[in-house]
């Protein structure tokens, strides 16, 4: 039996963090939420290194946001208010270069 009360908002932040991770890195999330899953381990214990090793370019603000949304301890996780007021949302970056390249290549297609 679980001793801690269920915190739906903290769970929502975690889920949003995993979705954001997939969106900004273009990679999948973990398969199993346990430290024995290498992807889960690096997402929760070394996200900076994981992103760097993949050669993905994201801002420091984005890394900070992900790191604090993906805190294993829900008491340390950002709240909804903290997420929406985070600098990454307040001052959005330019689209990544591959986005601009993709959009240019799609401009010539007729739908």
N, C-alpha and C positions, 0 to 999 in steps of 0.2 A: 504494500500500500504506500502511496506517495505521501510524504509528510508535508511537502510544500503545497500551498494553495496554487491553483491553476491561474496563470496570468495570461489571458488571451491577447492583450496588447503586446506583451513581450514576444509571444509566439508569432504574431503578425509581423513584428519588426524583423524577427529571424527569417521568416519566409520571404519577406520583401528583400532582405539582404541577400539571400541566395539567388533570387531572381535578378536583382541588380548585378550581382557577381557574374552571372551568365551573360547578361546583356552587355556589360562593359568589357568583358574579357573575350567573349565569343567562344567560351569553353563551357563544358558541362559542370554541374555541381557534383557533390559527393554521391556515392551510392548508398552508404550506410552511415548514419550519424554516430560514429564511434571512432575513437582514436586509432583503432586498428585499420581503418580505411585511410590510406595515404592522402587522398584528396581532402577528406574531412580534417585530418590532422593539420595539413598545411593551410587550409582555409581558416582554421581557428588558432593556429600557433605561429604562423609565419606567412601571412598573406602577402606581405611586401616581397618576400623572396620568391614565392610562387608566381606572382605576377611578373616579376623581373626575369625569372628563369624562362618564362614563356615568351618573353620579348614583347609583352603587351604594354602599350603606352597609355597610362592613365595618370591623372593628376594626383598630387599628394593629397589634395582634399578628398578625392574619390577613395583613395586607399584608406584614409582616416575614417571616412564614413563607413566603408565596408567593414573595417576592423572593429568598429564600435557597434555595428548592427549585428555582427556575427560573434558576439561575446557569448561563450558557453553559459556563463552565469547570468541568468536573466536580470539580476539586480544590477549588474554592470552595463547592461545593454542600453542603448539610447532609447528614449521615449519617442512617441510619435511627434510630439512638439519639437524635440531636439533634432529629429531627422529633418523635418520640413524647414527648420530654421538653420540647418547646417550650411556652412559656406559653399559647399558643392552645389546646393540648390539655389543659393542666393546669387552666385556668380558663375553661371554655367560656362563651361569650356567651349571652345570651337569644336565642331564635329571632328571625329578622328579622320586622318587622311584617307583611310580606306573607304570611308563613307562618301567623301567627295569624289573619289575615283569611281566608286560604284554608281553614284548618281550621274556622273558624266557618261558612263557607258550605257545607262538606261535611257538617257535623253534621245538617243538615236532610234530606239525601238518604237514601232507603231503598235498600239494596242487596239 
